[in-house]
């Protein structure tokens, strides 16, 4: 049973950037799907990330890892946009 939940919504300047982030993040699946469940979707230019976890520590760790990946993804998108 998942006792802990977190929902994050991040807006991007255009729909295509939210979609790129979603597709990129969805490649990496959670290692322990019995402990943490993650869904990533988009709604226009909004990236929506939902977590459900059996414990707070796993939720924090998974969120931190995903945010680090998202930071790298947005930095890469910005670098290519400027090129």
Number of C-alpha atoms within 10 A of each C-alpha: 10 13 9 15 16 13 12 12 14 11 15 16 9 11 15 13 20 23 19 16 21 21 14 13 18 14 8 10 11 13 10 9 11 11 15 21 19 19 14 17 17 20 12 14 16 20 21 17 19 15 19 21 22 16 15 14 11 16 20 14 11 18 18 12 11 15 13 10 16 16 13 12 18 16 12 11 14 12 10 9 8 6 5
